[in-house]
């Protein structure tokens, strides 16, 4: 009796599914985190660091203190920070005693968020005792993922302890959007998508020469 009552519902759902075939998508990754998720964080990190002016420490010997940095992908943040110091002609040292400047970095928030909007038929569980659930069918589906990075970088003279960089925090975001309409898609957009288009496979941009260093301050 249960089967006879639900058969028309199942049949109707199957017809809609056939009509909208291909409009659903599957998220798959062969690593613990997807490449897009990692790019969201690294891109937001780069944008935040780009807001900080490092010219005041150009050519200095710098010790980077990282003990206050406790977040996702902190190793990338540390190396990205050091890369910007090297662009300014700085020398990285292993001990504060050897440095002209001590630099500290901390995170106020590193992570990803997302939201999804769809128009269609939600997932439908079949009546007990069946364990089967009919999957969602989307006529329109929009997914947006956002990476956020909030970083604070300070620097002070290793001998006098006077501030050299104290510009507050830097806050930035990166995003990635996909849209599927009646099985056509996904159409991707957003800052991460644009970055992939600019950089992926472009050997010249990957070997881009660093920007000219600012006027030397430390001798």
Backbone as a ProteinNet text record, in pm:
[ID]
protein_1_A
[PRIMARY]
XXXXXXXXXXXXXXXXXXXXXXXXXXXXXXXXXXXXXXXXXXXXXXXXXXXXXXXXXXXXXXXXXXXXXXXXXXXXXXXXXXXXXXXXXXXXXXXXXXXXXXXXXXXXXXXXXXXXXXXXXXXXXXXXXXXXXXXXXXXXXXXXXXXXXXXXXXXXXXXXXXXXXXXXXXXXXXXXXXXXXXXXXXXXXXXXXXXXXXXXXXXXXXXXXXXXXXXXXXX
[TERTIARY]
81.7	0	85.7	193.7	282.1	344.5	385.8	450	355.2	226.4	130.5	100.7	101.4	74.1	190.7	310.4	427.6	473.3	423.2	468.9	446.9	327.9	312.3	410.9	442.1	536.9	675.2	716.2	846.7	853.8	746.2	744.3	755.7	684.3	691.2	831.1	891.3	1026.7	1124.8	1111.2	1201.6	1188.7	1065.6	1045.8	1115.5	1102.3	1168.7	1319.4	1368.8	1512.7	1567.8	1491.8	1535.2	1535.9	1433.3	1424.1	1537.8	1583.5	1688.8	1821.7	1838.5	1960.4	2083.2	2180	2305.5	2309.4	2198.6	2201.5	2256.6	2279.3	2340.8	2490.8	2565.5	2709.9	2759.9	2883.3	2943.1	3075	3092.9	3218.6	3308.7	3426.5	3516.8	3657.9	3730.2	3868.8	3946.4	4069.2	4155.2	4251.5	4234.8	4313	4216.7	4264.7	4174.2	4096.2	4154.2	4085.8	4094.9	3992.2	3993.8	4095.7	4138.3	4230.7	4169.4	4039.8	3973.2	3972.3	3944.2	3943.4	4080.4	4186	4320.2	4353.3	4310.2	4335.1	4256.8	4138.7	4061.6	4139.6	4202.2	4277.5	4407.6	4481.3	4609.2	4588	4483	4456	4414.3	4329.9	4291.6	4412.9	4502.2	4625.2	4710.9	4730.1	4809.7	4748.6	4617.7	4551.5	4568.9	4562.8	4582.1	4725.8	4824.3	4964.2	4996.9	4929.9	4954.8	4908.4	4827.1	4781.6	4884.8	4986	5084.8	5205.2	5248.3	5362.4	5490.5	5577.4	5701.1	5822.5	5800.8	5913.3	5996.8	5936.3	6011.6	6120.2	6115.4	6217.7	6305.7	6302.3	6382.8	6530.7	6594.3	6737	6774.9	6678.5	6709.7	6734.3	6806.6	6815.8	6695.8	6614.6	6485.9	6473.3	6429.2	6390.4	6238.1	6176.7	6031	5988.1	5914.4	5861.3	5724.4	5710.6	5587	5509.5	5552.2	5488.2	5344.4	5308.2	5171.9	5077.4	5130	5049.2	4999.6	4869.6	4810.1	4681	4690.6	4575	4596.3	4493.9	4503.5	4604.2	4683	4778.5	4878.4	4920.1	5012	5147.2	5187.6	5316.5	5316.2	5203.9	5196.1	5204.7	5137.8	5140.4	5283	5356.1	5493.8	5581.8	5573	5657.6	5616	5485.2	5438.8	5487.8	5490.8	5543.4	5692.8	5767.7	5910.9	5940.6	5857.8	5878.1	5866.7	5772.8	5756	5873.3	5929.1	6047.6	6167.8	6181.6	6291.4	6276.4	6152.8	6130.1	6185.7	6186.9	6238	6388.3	6453.1	6596.6	6638.2	6546.4	6577.8	6659.7	6731.7	6804.2	6734.2	6696.6	6626.7	6729.1	6715.2	6808.9	6732.7	6806.7	6745.1	6725.4	6792.1	6783.4	6754.8	6676.7	6644.3	6770	6869.9	6993	7071.9	7049.4	7121.6	7048.8	6931.2	6843.6	6850.8	6822.4	6795.2	6650.7	6563.7	6419.4	6361.3	6272.3	6195.1	6053.3	6003.6	5868.5	5783.3	5660.7	5566.8	5442.3	5387.5	5267.3	5168	5041	4933.4	4810	4723	4599.8	4479.2	4385.5	4259.2	4145.6	4174.3	4072.6	4117.7	4135	4172.9	4077.6	3998.5	3906	3821.4	3729.2	3639.7	3495.1	3407.6	3263	3200.1	3073.3	3005.9	2855.2	2790.3	2644.5	2599.6	2479.7	2427.2	2280.3	2244.6	2106.1	2065.5	1951.8	1906.1	1754.5	1708	1565.2	1543.3	1458	1434.8	1364.1	1390.6	1324.7	1423.8	1389.7	1482.3	1493.2	1591.9	1607.3	1483.2	1434.5	1309.8	1338.1	1323.6	1340.1	1216.8	1236.1	1124.7	1069	942.6	881.5	950.5	953.6	1010	937.6	1002.7	1138.9	1250	1220	1322.5	1426.8	1557.3	1663.2	1704.3	1635.4	1676.6	1625.8	1709.9	1669.9	1694.6	1589	1603.8	1682.2	1785	1871.2	1802.9	1862.9	1815	1830.9	1730.4	1738	1724	1822.6	1825.6	1799.8	1704.7	1684.6	1784.5	1813.9	1912.2	1988.3	2119.8	2201.3	2318.6	2333.1	2445.4	2520.1	2648.8	2732.5	2841	2857.3	2962.8	3045.5	3177.5	3270.5	3358.5	3387	3460.6	3575.8	3692.7	3807.3	3834	3859.9	3882.9	4016.1	4089.8	4217.2	4225.9	4246.1	4269.4	4403.6	4499.7	4636.6	4682.5	4762.9	4828.8	4979	5049.3	5195.4	5250	5337.4	5405.9	5555.5	5631.4	5776.8	5833.1	5943.4	6006.7	6157.7	6226.1	6371.1	6420.3	6510.7	6555.2	6628.9	6688.6	6763.5	6682.5	6613.4	6540.5	6395.7	6345.2	6205.5	6105.4	6153.6	6063.2	5992.1	5863.2	5787.7	5840.6	5842.8	5881.1	5760.8	5684.3	5558	5451.1	5347.3	5236.1	5111.1	5067.3	4960	4824.4	4811	4683.7	4672.7	4549.7	4530.6	4497.1	4518.2	4481.2	4375.1	4266.7	4153.9	4121.9	4112.3	4085.7	4006.8	3942.9	3865.3	3894.4	3872.3	3874.6	3750.2	3699.7	3576.6	3581.4	3493.8	3479.4	3332.1	3274.6	3131.7	3111.8	3012.8	2972.9	2822	2776.9	2633.7	2602.9	2496	2445.2	2299.5	2265.2	2127.9	2085.4	1989.2	1934.9	2044	2141	2246.1	2359.4	2346.4	2453.5	2545.4	2670.4	2763	2858.2	2926	2913	2995.3	2932.9	2998.5	3066.8	3197.8	3275.5	3309.7	3319.2	3361	3418.3	3458.9	3514.7	3665	3722	3862.7	3956.6	3922.7	4007.7	4004.8	3887.3	3874.8	3957.2	3950.5	4027.6	4177.5	4217.5	4359.4	4408.2	4326.4	4363.5	4378.4	4287.4	4296.9	4423.2	4462.1	4581	4709.8	4713.7	4842	4866.2	4764	4784.7	4841.5	4955.5	5015.3	5092.8	5100.9	5174.4	5311.8	5411.5	5544.4	5605.8	5576.3	5635.1	5587	5456	5403.7	5451.9	5473.5	5522	5666.8	5740.4	5879.1	5893.7	5786.8	5785.1	5894.3	5963.9	6070.6	6009.5	6071.5	6020.9	6023.1	5932.7	5924.6	6051.9	6078.3	6196.8	6187.4	6296.7	6299.3	6288.1	6232.7	6221.5	6359.5	6367.5	6494	6544.6	6668.8	6720	6712.2	6667.2	6662	6767	6785.6	6880.9	7011.4	7119.1	7251.9	7321.5
-120.7	0	126.5	125.4	240.5	266.3	155.8	169.7	228	183.3	232.3	379.9	426.7	568.1	656.5	606.5	690	679.8	578.1	560.4	682.6	748.8	868.9	978.5	993.4	1096	1066.1	939.9	899.8	917.5	878.5	890.8	1036.2	1125.1	1266.7	1321.2	1277.3	1325.2	1278.2	1154.2	1100.7	1179.1	1215.3	1292.6	1428	1494.3	1622.7	1606	1498.7	1474.7	1453.5	1378.8	1355	1484.8	1566.9	1693.4	1787.5	1778	1867.9	1796.4	1689.8	1609.9	1695.8	1675.9	1747.6	1877	1917	2046.1	2037.4	1918.4	1907.2	1894.4	1936	1929.5	1852.9	1803.5	1727.6	1791.6	1816.9	1868.5	1750	1748.2	1635.9	1687.9	1629	1665.7	1541.4	1531.7	1419.6	1455.5	1572.9	1617.6	1656.8	1670.1	1704	1833.1	1927.3	2053.2	2078.1	2139.1	2165.4	2274.2	2275.6	2379.2	2517.8	2530.1	2660	2711.5	2622.8	2666.5	2720.6	2651.1	2697.2	2829.3	2844.7	2969.7	3085.5	3059	3164.9	3226	3140.5	3189	3256.5	3193.5	3252.9	3384.2	3393.2	3517.7	3629.1	3596.4	3696.6	3741.1	3646.5	3679.7	3776.2	3748	3836	3975.5	3982.7	4113.1	4191.5	4120.1	4187.6	4238.9	4155.4	4196.8	4311.6	4315.2	4422.7	4558.9	4559.3	4685.4	4747.2	4669.4	4714.6	4774	4890.7	4959.3	4915.7	4845.6	4795.1	4882.4	4997.9	5079.8	5131.5	5146.3	5198.5	5102.3	4977.6	4881.1	4836.6	4911	4873.8	4862.9	4754.4	4726.3	4691.9	4676.9	4645.9	4496.7	4463.8	4326	4301.1	4201.7	4184.1	4043.9	4039.7	3913.7	3910.6	3808.9	3795.7	3702.3	3757.3	3679.8	3625.1	3491.9	3428.9	3358.2	3371.4	3294.9	3339.6	3460	3507.8	3468.1	3403.6	3363.9	3221.5	3205.5	3073.9	3064.5	3011.2	3009.3	2907.2	2890.6	2804.7	2861.1	2774	2811.4	2917.2	2908.9	3010.7	3006.7	2890.4	2883.3	2968.8	2970	3054.5	3201.6	3239.9	3378.9	3421.3	3334	3366.2	3385.5	3292.9	3302	3420.7	3447.1	3561.8	3692.7	3699.4	3817.7	3832.9	3724.7	3730	3767.3	3718.8	3751.2	3902.4	3966.1	4111.3	4187.7	4133.1	4196.1	4184.3	4068.7	4051.5	4146.3	4173.6	4270.9	4408	4438.7	4567.4	4563	4453.5	4443.4	4411.4	4360.4	4329.2	4200.5	4189.2	4066.6	4000.7	3873.5	3801	3733.1	3753.5	3693.9	3601.4	3512.4	3408.3	3448.6	3554.6	3595.6	3743.9	3779.9	3920.8	4002.6	3939.5	4010	4051.4	3984.4	4014.3	4116.4	4160.1	4238.5	4387.9	4466.8	4609.3	4630.1	4542.8	4556.4	4420.6	4421.8	4302.2	4322.7	4224	4231.8	4119.8	4153.4	4055	4051.3	3932	3914.7	3829.5	3866.2	3790.4	3794.1	3697	3690.3	3719.8	3794.7	3821.1	3738.8	3665.5	3581.4	3533.9	3402.7	3342.6	3225.1	3231.2	3120.6	3142.2	3048.1	3053.8	3042.4	3102.8	3093.8	3072	3039.1	3019.1	3023.9	3046.2	3039.4	2984.6	2929.5	2865	2901.6	2935.6	2964.5	2873.8	2808.3	2724.6	2733.7	2711.5	2701.2	2565.6	2485.5	2352	2264.6	2137.6	2040	1994.6	2008.5	1965.1	1812.9	1765	1620.8	1564.9	1449.4	1391.2	1251.4	1231	1096	1011.7	887.4	796.9	748.6	713	669.7	545.3	530.8	410.2	286.3	174.2	148	177.1	243.1	267.7	365.9	332.4	424.8	522.1	513.4	590.4	733.6	828	968.3	1015.6	1066.7	1119.7	1250.3	1267.7	1385.4	1514	1624.8	1757.2	1777.3	1839.1	1877.4	2028.2	2094.2	2240	2291.1	2383.3	2455.2	2570.2	2631.6	2739.7	2722.7	2733.8	2716.9	2813.9	2891	2983.7	2953.8	2934.5	2906.4	3012.6	3066.3	3165.6	3125.3	3120.5	3090.5	3212.7	3241.8	3363	3326.4	3378.8	3366.5	3500.4	3499.5	3621.8	3613.7	3723.4	3732	3866.5	3860.5	3980.9	3963.4	4049.2	4036.5	4167	4153.5	4267.4	4245.7	4345.6	4341.4	4466.4	4446.9	4559.5	4536.6	4645.9	4636.5	4747.1	4714.9	4813.4	4797.7	4907	4907.5	4808.9	4722	4616.7	4671.2	4791.1	4846.5	4945.7	5036.4	5140.1	5101.6	4999.3	4952.7	5056.5	5154.5	5254.1	5193.6	5229.5	5170.9	5214.8	5120.3	5148.2	5128.2	5021.7	4997.6	4970.9	5051.1	5032.3	5091.6	5028.7	5084.2	5018.3	4944.9	4878.4	4748.2	4699	4570.8	4588.4	4480.3	4475.8	4368.3	4401.4	4309.8	4298.7	4175.3	4155.5	4027.1	4021.3	3903.1	3864	3735	3682.9	3597.1	3587.1	3509.5	3428.6	3327.6	3242	3207.4	3232.8	3210.3	3117	3029.9	2944.5	2951.5	2945.8	2950	2837.5	2762.3	2658.5	2689.7	2689.1	2714.7	2603.3	2522.4	2414.6	2324.6	2296	2205.4	2269.8	2397	2466	2530.9	2495.1	2551.4	2444.3	2471.5	2597.8	2709.7	2825	2946.7	3006.7	3023.3	3068.9	3216.2	3283.8	3423.5	3450.1	3573.2	3608.9	3633.1	3680.3	3719.3	3600.1	3484.9	3367.3	3319.1	3318.6	3280.9	3374.6	3505	3601.5	3579.2	3548.8	3523.8	3400	3295.7	3174.8	3204.2	3285.9	3321	3399.4	3486.8	3569.6	3490.8	3399.3	3341.1	3198.2	3117.5	2975.2	2956.8	2888.2	2858.2	2971.1	3084.4	3198.3	3203.6	3147.8	3136.6	3273.2	3370.8	3502.4	3566.7	3553.1	3616.3	3546.1	3412.7	3339.7	3375.8	3420.2	3459.4	3611.4	3680.1	3826.2	3884.3	3981.3	4045	4127.4	4123.4	4198.8	4347.9	4419.3	4563.8	4630.6	4748.9	4822	4850.9	4832.4	4858.2	5007.9	5039.5	5180	5234.4	5363.2	5425.6	5361.9	5316.6	5251.5	5342.5	5285.8	5358.2	5303.7	5169.9	5107.2	5082.1	5110.4	5092.5	4972.9
0	0	0	79.8	85.3	-50.5	-115.9	-246	-348.8	-343.9	-442.5	-422.8	-297	-272.4	-313.8	-298.1	-327.5	-471.9	-545.1	-682.4	-770	-767.2	-849.3	-813.3	-683.5	-641.6	-697.3	-685	-735.4	-885.7	-954.3	-1100	-1142.9	-1071.8	-1105.1	-1081.8	-971.3	-940.8	-1047.2	-1091.7	-1193.7	-1323	-1360.7	-1482.9	-1473.7	-1357.7	-1340.2	-1343.6	-1280.9	-1277.5	-1417.3	-1500.1	-1637.4	-1716.4	-1695.2	-1767.4	-1731.3	-1605.1	-1557.5	-1545.9	-1620.3	-1607.5	-1628.5	-1539.9	-1551.7	-1475.5	-1407.6	-1341.3	-1201.1	-1150.5	-1019	-1035.5	-932.3	-935.4	-815.4	-825.4	-716.7	-678.2	-549.6	-498.6	-466.8	-527.4	-508.4	-491.3	-397.6	-376.1	-338.3	-387.5	-353.9	-240.9	-183.8	-69.1	42.4	167.2	277.1	254.4	180.9	149	-0.8	-56.8	-199.9	-232.3	-358.6	-401.7	-390.2	-422	-414.2	-270.1	-174.6	-34	7	-32.7	2.2	-66.8	-192.6	-264.1	-204.2	-151.6	-86.9	29.1	110.6	225.9	182.4	91	49.8	-24.4	-104.8	-177.5	-81.8	16	115.4	196.9	228.5	300.5	220.1	91.4	6.6	0.3	-10.2	-16.6	112.7	226.2	354.8	368.4	335.2	346.3	251.2	136.6	40.3	92.2	196	254.7	349.1	385.2	483.6	411.9	456.5	397.3	469.9	397.7	457	423.6	365.1	320.9	437.9	554	668.9	717.3	673.9	716.5	600.5	490.9	374.1	410.6	365.4	384.1	528.5	615.2	755.5	774.4	882.7	929.2	1019.9	984.3	1052.2	1109.9	1234.2	1296.4	1300.6	1240.4	1237.1	1349.4	1445.4	1558.1	1520.4	1522.5	1475.5	1586.4	1711.7	1818.7	1846.1	1800.1	1821.4	1708.5	1607.9	1492	1511.7	1528.3	1551.6	1471.5	1350.7	1262.3	1152.5	1070.4	952.9	853.4	794	689.1	736	862	913.7	843.7	795.3	725.9	599.4	529.5	410.4	449.5	558	602.4	635.5	704.7	742.8	620	525.5	406.1	320.2	308.7	229.6	291.3	424.3	492	463.9	476.9	451.4	306.7	214.7	73.2	50.7	118.2	103.6	165.3	271.9	331.2	238.3	174.1	79.3	-40	-79	-186.8	-150.8	-20.5	26.6	53.7	14.4	32.4	174.4	255.9	395.4	405.2	516.1	548.9	666.6	650.7	756.2	845.8	975.8	1071.2	1164.9	1230.1	1312.7	1458.1	1503	1643.1	1653	1754.5	1775.4	1804	1867.9	1901.6	1778.6	1667	1544	1456.5	1498.9	1412.1	1439.6	1335	1350.3	1395.4	1342.9	1366.5	1403.7	1502.2	1537	1484.7	1411.9	1355.3	1412.7	1452.9	1506.3	1418.6	1400.3	1319.4	1396	1387.7	1452.7	1364.6	1383.5	1303.6	1391.2	1335.1	1402.6	1345.4	1240.2	1178.1	1042.1	1026.9	899.4	875.6	770.3	746.8	623.2	600.9	485.6	530.4	453.1	472.5	336.2	336	208.3	222.1	111.5	108.4	-26.4	-26.7	-147.4	-164.3	-285.2	-319.4	-434.6	-421.3	-532.4	-545.4	-668.2	-697.6	-761.2	-702	-753.9	-653.4	-658	-571	-464.8	-336.8	-232.2	-228.3	-156.3	-137.1	-67.9	-115.9	-65.2	-10.1	121.3	175.5	145.8	102.9	79.6	213.4	218.3	344.7	400.3	532.3	595.1	543.4	535.6	587	487.8	377.8	276.4	329.4	316.3	358.7	248.5	135	18.2	28.3	-14.4	-24.1	-166.3	-229.8	-364.7	-357.2	-440.9	-429.9	-475.1	-434.9	-474.3	-624.8	-686.3	-827.2	-835.8	-894.4	-898.3	-1038.8	-1051.7	-1176.5	-1187.2	-1072.7	-1064.7	-934.4	-941.4	-821.4	-825.4	-717.2	-705.3	-575.7	-586.6	-469.9	-460.7	-340.7	-318.3	-197	-214.9	-107.1	-84	42.4	78.3	171.2	143.1	232.3	298.3	428.6	504.8	577.1	574.8	646.3	717.8	848.7	929.5	999	964.2	1014.1	1077.4	1181.4	1243.1	1237.1	1186.3	1178.3	1245.1	1343.5	1406.3	1397.7	1402	1399.8	1488	1556.4	1643.8	1640.5	1672.2	1674.5	1780.2	1741.9	1832.4	1954.1	1941.5	2053.6	2136.2	2070.7	2144.1	2173.1	2105.1	2115.7	2061.9	1991.4	1933.3	1812.1	1791.5	1679.9	1544.7	1452.5	1315.1	1222.3	1247.2	1177.7	1284.1	1281.9	1375.5	1312.5	1204.6	1122.2	1145.8	1259.2	1285.1	1208.1	1196	1129.9	982	907.3	765.4	748.3	681.5	663.2	515	465.8	323.2	302.6	186	148.7	4.4	-23.2	-159.6	-176.9	-298.9	-317.8	-445.4	-448.8	-566.6	-579.7	-698.2	-721	-839.8	-828.4	-940.1	-956.2	-1081	-1113.2	-1209.9	-1179.3	-1269.6	-1302.3	-1431.3	-1475	-1569	-1524.9	-1607.7	-1664.4	-1581.6	-1622.9	-1698.3	-1731.4	-1802.6	-1700.3	-1699.2	-1600.3	-1553.4	-1439.6	-1369	-1428.2	-1422.1	-1463.9	-1341.9	-1349.2	-1233.9	-1247.8	-1132.6	-1128.5	-990	-967.1	-837.9	-846.1	-736.4	-736	-754.4	-697.1	-713.6	-858.5	-918.1	-1059.6	-1147.3	-1119.1	-1197.9	-1180.1	-1056.7	-1031.5	-1106.3	-1109.1	-1182.9	-1331.2	-1385.5	-1527.2	-1558.4	-1465	-1487.7	-1472.9	-1376.1	-1336.9	-1385.3	-1390.3	-1418.5	-1558.6	-1566.5	-1695.4	-1757.3	-1687.8	-1742	-1676.4	-1742.8	-1682.6	-1655.8	-1742.4	-1724.2	-1595.2	-1567.6	-1446.7	-1321.7	-1330.1	-1213.2	-1182.1	-1281.3	-1260.3	-1261.2	-1224.7	-1230	-1141.3	-1193.9	-1117.2	-1005.4	-886.9	-772.8	-803.1	-737.9	-756.2	-704.2	-755.1	-710	-561.1	-491.9	-348	-322.8	-205.3	-167	-129.2	-108.8	-69.8	58.7	65.1	184.9	306.7	418.1	544.6	639.7	637.5	730.1	655.7	718.7	658.5	718.8
[MASK]
+++++++++++++++++++++++++++++++++++++++++++++++++++++++++++++++++++++++++++++++++++++++++++++++++++++++++++++++++++++++++++++++++++++++++++++++++++++++++++++++++++++++++++++++++++++++++++++++++++++++++++++++++++++++++++

